[in-house]
Amino acid sequence: MSLRSFHLVFIIASVALSLMMAAWGGVTYGTVRGTGWHLVTVVGALVVAGLLAAYLVKFVQKTRELRLD
């Protein structure tokens, strides 16, 4: 596995983890025990997932033209 491939897998896993964290915060906020911090968690995790997704797109665009065979 190349370093580029490992980086892609790592970024995708980080996006997935951020989305799962947002889902957990949303479900917990929707329950009786939910607090404002759970809502902050949802918003923060969604922002992080969006930034990571944008980084992923830029990374793919930049490294597509690099061929280190």
C-alpha positions in Angstrom: 0.0 0.0 0.0 1.5 3.3 -1.0 1.7 6.3 1.2 -1.0 8.0 -0.9 -3.4 5.1 -0.6 -2.8 5.0 3.2 -3.5 8.7 3.4 -6.7 8.3 1.4 -7.9 5.5 3.7 -7.0 7.5 6.8 -8.9 10.6 5.6 -12.0 8.5 4.6 -12.0 6.8 8.0 -11.7 10.1 9.8 -14.7 11.5 7.8 -16.7 8.4 8.7 -15.8 8.7 12.4 -16.8 12.4 12.4 -20.2 11.5 10.9 -20.7 8.7 13.4 -19.9 11.2 16.2 -22.4 13.7 14.8 -25.1 10.9 14.6 -24.3 9.9 18.2 -24.6 13.5 19.4 -27.9 14.0 17.5 -29.5 10.8 18.9 -28.4 11.8 22.4 -29.6 15.3 22.0 -33.0 14.0 20.9 -33.4 12.0 24.1 -34.5 13.4 27.5 -30.9 13.4 28.7 -29.7 15.6 25.8 -28.0 18.8 26.7 -26.7 21.8 24.7 -23.2 20.2 24.6 -24.6 17.3 22.5 -25.8 19.9 20.0 -22.4 21.5 20.0 -20.9 18.1 19.4 -23.2 17.6 16.4 -22.3 20.9 14.8 -18.6 20.5 15.5 -18.4 17.0 14.1 -20.3 18.1 11.0 -17.9 21.0 10.5 -14.9 18.7 10.9 -16.4 16.1 8.5 -17.0 18.9 5.9 -13.4 20.2 6.3 -12.0 16.7 6.0 -14.1 16.0 2.9 -12.8 19.3 1.3 -9.2 18.3 2.2 -9.8 14.9 0.6 -10.9 16.5 -2.7 -7.9 18.8 -2.7 -5.5 16.0 -1.8 -6.8 13.8 -4.7 -6.6 16.7 -7.1 -3.1 17.5 -6.1 -1.7 14.0 -6.0 -3.4 12.7 -9.2 -0.8 14.4 -11.3 2.1 13.1 -9.2 3.3 9.7 -10.3 6.1 8.3 -8.2 6.5 4.8 -9.7 
